[in-house]
């Protein structure tokens, strides 16, 4: 099958497609945007509720200073010295 024949067959098939009208396309586009915004707000709300709930729950845990995470090299400085070899 040649490429030209493929293009002819594709064009023939596209003539059989029932394309939506302009008003249908506008309505479907508005529906997709509206549903997307609703889902974004819905998921954002539950993300906020769960995140703030976990944050408040962690504040209720007892605080033990000896169990704090130590970050190595955070406040220490490294000093390099050079020395000349002695003979």
Buried (B, 14 or more C-beta within 10 A) or exposed (E): EEEEEEEEEEEEEEEEEEEEEEEEEEEEEEEEEEEEEEEEEEEEEEEEEEEEEEEEEEEEEEEEEEEEEEEEEEEEEEEEEEEEEEE
